[in-house]
Amino acid sequence: MKRFIILFALLIAGFIVSSLYAAEDAELAVKTKPPERALDVKAEPLNIAFISYANPQQVVRDSEGVVNYLQKYLGVPVKGFVTLDYGSAVEAMRSGKADLAFVDPLAFMMAHELIGARLLLLEVYANGKPSYHSCIWVRKDSGIKKLEDLRGKSIAFADQVDMSGHILPRDVFVKTGLLSSKRIEGEFFKQVYFAGGDEQAMRAMFNGFTDAAGVSQYSLSLLRIEERDQVIALANSIESPSHLIMAKKDLPEKTAALIKQVFLGLDRNNADDKAILDKLYGVQGYTEASLSDFKEVAKVAAGYGFVKKPEFFAGSSKP
């Protein structure tokens, strides 16, 4: 009997060890880059829309490294171009000019509804999560201590069709009863500006052109280091899925899987990979996601008329 117990224990231990190795191998399979491929110059090119957060010329230069990186693993010509806003990226995909696009959650949800755009991967940020929130930023010396103090004052958002730079920070005021979901200017704020980007909105607030800025939590890094301790966040929005990579509806499944493997294989501890990630908006990496991750922000966006069918994002299946 004692011998049987020892044998049984050894079998269990062996099963546990083999399971651990299997799990490790599965993780490596996801994280390992595919083999490099010879470039087929006659193949149909893969077109990628990059969004410009700051200097468009810099984004153009940065995108060249990303394009070359993808090309050597996909084996087809890869071409990148820069759009100035998310709406332009969605339109580029709708018109067949973009196969992939780097967009925010709002642009993706609208594109998913309109043209069946597919979610590929979410960006992972410095906090280790594929999510973020927005903040209501003010200068510390402004005398503004709470949201109610902004009544009759001005605020800068990034862009009208922007989750982190408009919808989420606007919703902060709606949820506290200071704004209705229908109006934004003349009801609580004296003036509302759409500055054209997070950096422009933060700079408008910092330089005193507006009293507040409603943009992403990461917009603080857009100010110079010596300026950052001069501003403060009065309030935070709900959490949202991060910015992401979306693909056109009819992108072949094999191509989509290969693209995902290439991006998932980026390792920030590798110097070459870090250089690529730094050019990809400085993210830490990428992770898979499902449409249901957008359930709550879809409800918020629907409240402002940007999403028509939030039920599209209520399921749990992988896109």
Phi, psi and omega in degrees: 000315180299321180296320179297318181297317180297316180297317179298318179297320179295321178296317179297315180299318179297321179296318180296314180298314181295326178294320179297317179295322179296318179296320179296317179296321179297319180294319179296326180296325179284319187276342183282134178291151176289167177294149176292151183235148175293141183284125174266096187294342181270353181289156176296130182288153173263121184256130184239130175264119175259141178268141179267114178271331183222245182285114182301324180296323178292321178296321177301314180295317180296322184293335181298319179294321180293316179301314180295323179298312180295320185301322184287341177262331181275330179077013176232157177299135177240130182235133179247149173216159187251131173253150184274345178209170184291324179302321179294324178294318178296316180296323178298321178287321180298322183273002177086009181272345181230132174268326177231156175208143174265115187221175175267172183300323181295312179299321179296313182298319178295318180292325178296318178292315187283316189229010178071025179305144186256141174280123176262295185215150172263148174283145175254128185263184185298336178280002179082006183240153175270050182206165179202172171227170177254160183230156169259108185263140173219162173286145179295331183268013183280344184083359180271116186250337181214166184303321182300335180290349180272002178299130179078008181250191185243155179217147176247129170253171181281301184205152184296318178262078186205122182293303184282335184257014175201296189298309182295312179293326176298321182294335176302317181286327178292315182294334178268004176080010181275337178229151168273167180281352185265325184237157179226326182254140177084352179261314177235311178273144173286318180219143177233132180239144170251105193281343180102356179173164180300314183297317180296321179293316179295321180292323177298319178291313185297321182274002174086008177287329173230164181276335183212166174225136178246096184213184185299156176299331183277357180292342177302325182290350179279346172275158176295154185305318183287350181266340192295327181280004178263359179236161182214150177268122179284325184202159178242151176274183171291165177283146178231151169304152183288178171296165194206173172253124176245156181234156177295156186303319187262020175296127182306140184301322180297320179293317179299316180296321180293317179298317179298318180297321180297315181286322178293335181282352179292127183239116183295342178282349176266128186301317180294318179293322179300321179298322178292314181297323178298326178281339176270055176065020174070025182284164179277334182166199183225156178213157178282162183205173177233162180300329182294343176296342183261008187304310185287318181288335175295321177297317179297311181297326178294327180296340180250009175084007182275329176246129184268329184229078181299342179294341175301335187250019182263351182281183182234000183280154177290142180293000000 
